[in-house]
Structure formats: C-alpha cells, structure tokens
Amino acid sequence: MEEKVEIHLEYIINSSPRILYPFIHEPNALSQWFADDVNYRDGIYEFIWDDEVNRAKLVSNKENKCARFKWLEDEPYYFEIEIVQDELTNDVALSITDFVKPDNLEDRKKIWNNSIEYLQSVIGA
C-alpha cells in the first residue's frame, strides 16, 4: 500500500466561525460544497463523489473550531477542517489537513480549491 503524505492548506474566508461551523460537520451543509451527497447514519458519514462512497467517522469536533473525520476504509488517515481566527485582525481562515498519495498532490489541491470556492459562494463570502 502506498504511503500518503500529509498536506496543509489554508483559505481566508469572509465569514464568522459561527456561520462556518455547520458547513464543516453537518451532513446537509457538507453536501452543499464538500461532496456530491452526504448521508449520516449511526455515527457514520457517507461522502459520495461520482457514485463512489467513502465512509468516515467524526472523531473530533469542537464547536465553532474544527471537525476531524477518520476514514473507515483508509486507516489511519483522516481529514480535518479547522476554523482559525486571527486575534488581531479577526480574519477567519479554514485550515485543511489531508493525506494524499504523492502523485495525486496537485489534483487534490485543485479539488480543495474548487470545494472552498463552492463553499464561499454558498455562504455568500
């Protein structure tokens, strides 16, 4: 099995943590920008992209701060979306931690870029 590398991406979002928070952990809100569809049943999230189902569990969740999802079929990998607010400027950013096969790095960055663009249009940022 090919090792994955950890990547960190950060995006400035013109929004408040309170408004952003549902979009990083609620199935309904996630399906508006992150996946084609998101189902939630018995503590398991099903993220659907192009008829491909990826199952994950929300393993860490801090209100208005972050959500970490652990992939069930892809141990030990996870992805985390953290809301970061600069104390001085009050700028809000989404900090993404993800794991990617080295040869998929650029593709994954593009996918995140596009997803975050969708998110900004959904919340009107």
C-alpha positions, -999 to +999 in steps of 0.1 A: +000+000+000+014+034-010+022+058+018+003+091+018+018+125+027+002+150+050-008+183+034-019+216+050-039+242+031-053+274+043-080+296+029-092+330+041-130+331+043-150+363+048-173+348+074-176+342+111-168+309+128-204+306+139-216+307+103-189+284+091-191+257+117-222+239+104-206+237+070-177+216+084-197+190+103-234+189+094-242+164+066-267+187+049-243+216+049-213+194+038-233+182+008-237+218-004-199+222-010-178+193+000-193+162-016-220+154-042-240+140-013-235+132+023-255+106+043-253+102+080-264+071+099-253+055+132-224+079+137-210+073+102-208+098+074-210+086+039-194+111+015-204+105-021-185+117-051-194+105-086-212+073-073-181+065-051-190+062-014-163+070+012-172+063+048-158+083+077-164+088+114-164+122+131-137+116+157-131+151+170-154+181+170-151+214+187-179+239+184-170+268+161-135+254+158-129+222+140-141+188+128-118+158+122-131+128+101-113+095+101-117+073+070-131+039+078-117+021+047-084+040+047-068+037+082-051+055+097-058+085+075-082+114+083-090+149+072-095+178+094-111+212+088-102+238+113-116+273+117-088+297+126-095+333+137-066+358+139-068+375+172-056+408+159-073+412+126-103+389+133-096+374+098-111+339+096-095+311+077-102+274+071-072+253+077-073+219+060-053+188+069-055+160+045-035+129+034-027+123-003-007+099-024+023+119-036+013+115-073-022+130-065-009+161-047-017+187-074-051+171-082-061+171-045-051+207-041-073+216-071-102+197-056-098+216-023-095+249-041-127+242-060-146+230-029-136+261-010-148+283-039-181+265-038-183+270+000-177+307-004-204+311-029-228+290-007-223+312+023-220+344+002-185+352+013 
